[in-house]
Amino acid sequence: MNIKREDIIHLASLSNFRLNESEIDSLGHDLQDIIKYISQLDELKADDVEPTYQVFEMENVWRDDEILPQEADREALLDLTKEAKDNQIKVPKVL
Amino acid sequence: MKIANKKVTAERLVRDALDKAKHFSDYHIFTFLNEEGAIKKAREIDAKIKRGEKVGRLAGVPYALKDNFLSPEGETTASALILEGFNSPVTATSVAKLEAEGAIMIGRTNLDAFAHGSSTENSYYGPTLNSHDKTRVAGGSSGGSAVAVALNIVEFATGTDTGGSIRQPASFNGIYGLKPTYGTISRYGVVAMASSTDCIGFFTKTPEDMDLLMSIASGQDPKDMTTLPDYYNDTKKMNVSKARIGIIKDFDNNSVHPELRKALAKKVELLKSKGHEIVELKMPALKYGLAAYYILVPAELCSNLSRHDGVRYGFRSKDSKDLDSLYENTRNEGFMSENKRRIMIGNFVLSSGFYDAYFLKAAKARTLILKEYEKAFKKCDFILTPVSPNPAFKLGEKVDDPVAMYLEDVMSVSLNLAGVPGLAIPAGETKDGLSLGLQLVGPRRSDKNLVEFAKEIQ
């Protein structure tokens, strides 16, 4: 399939990237090459095959629903952010 | 490996390692050198030894940590700008296990940002150079770790392998590199790439060292629900002096470098002469492995990397007028081009309209690959193949052609899709002195026997 400029802009918006003009061109070119390569799966006949999403042999690993001691407390986590005030993370306006 | 004792102090071992790291600084191996922290720890161990107290199995052993493992020593950046300034308050389980045995981290090593790449050229901090030829790539994504071991700076280094990121740089630098069975070593505290294929493993100079590290790091971790109960230390030993070795006949042999084909043929002859049986295998589904991998892994990583938004930790773009532009500017400035390609491909293959043709089809291909390995391991104990089609390529040779770079992974990714272990072993050098590597592949949970077999044939 052919990737159009609008497709790249749409994918960038799904990915939360603000691409500049030259990136739209260069990523568009690269993505076209990659999609062409992965499209070789078209030739594989696999209608009756069940999909595999993970290779772990167990499922539903449960534990009791209780609060366990954590390595990092609130203060340590807030220390990681650029701006914090009154025990909260500060960001620019939402609306 | 050299372990501290009454004659050789931990401080001596650590200082030697740090001196060597500085001596080789032009190779761009380290993103951080842990000088103060390492010497402090070494002195603590030396004091214990002096007092006659019990010390761990890795007492005073200097090691290098791939910079996508979290620990409070140095920033964990995953070689990406977006994690700049991230001083982790938590420690990866694997790191905690190594340090509990007395291992001392002397530095954090360079990688392709977020482990996206096969050359360590996609690092925000610049490429790591190959240990055998400074004009060539180290391999990747764990390039810094591989070169740190190959240049004898440290006794061992950690790595992560999602599609070949331990085995390929190990083979590009002439050392051992193990990608264990999926779930063998806890992924807790390691920067996520693709959750269903990510594995933690090691680089070493000998299979004996690999054995020791695996016996320490393996096992279930309540903080990683996908870890297996320790089987490594409980493995029923097979007779590795008489093994059945599978050779895959339907790989496109013309795409493999002639000197690598020769190295494989030589190894096969050697195995035969030692009494091992050679079994020819047909594994036609493997040729779809790379395409399936470059669908499934981007799909998983685009979700895992959505957490990096500049709000809670790491880099934050300046002067954004609202929250949406803060996310977009931070991600646009903070990720490398290859990160963006993979995230966008992930969102593409998961989009409605393309999901069935790409993601679902790749998940079905994964089933076929899995079954092919299961079938193969009924006929043989291990499979022997090249790790990648070529020895180390030139710096800059493939960096502008993502598909050419992906093709380097054509022989390594299917193991990750199937969750089976692979051990890269050295296999000599080209006439120009580049190192050649092969990989031994085993069924799930055969890691211990794989390492024992590598000891047998070294």
Interface residues (C-beta under 8 A of the other chain):
Chain A: I8 L11 A12 L14 S15 N16 F17 R18 L19 E23 S26 L27 D30 L31 D33 I34 I35 K36 Y37 I38 S39 Q40 L41 D42 L44 A46 V49 E50 P51 T52 Y53 Q54 V55 F56 E57 V61 R63 E71 A72 A76 L77 D79 L80 T81 K82 I89 V91 P92 K93 V94 L95
Chain B: F86 N87 P89 V90 T91 Y182 G183 S196 P222 M225 T226 L228 Y288 L290 A291 A292 Y294 I295 C302 S306 D309 G310 V311 R312 Y313 G314 R316 S320 K321 D322 L323 S325 L326 Y327 E328 N329 R331 N332 F335 S337 K340 R341 I343 M344 I345 N347 F348 V349 S351 A357 Y358 L360 K361 A362 A363 K364 A365 R366 T367 L368 L370 D401 P402 V403 Y406 L417 A418 G419 R444
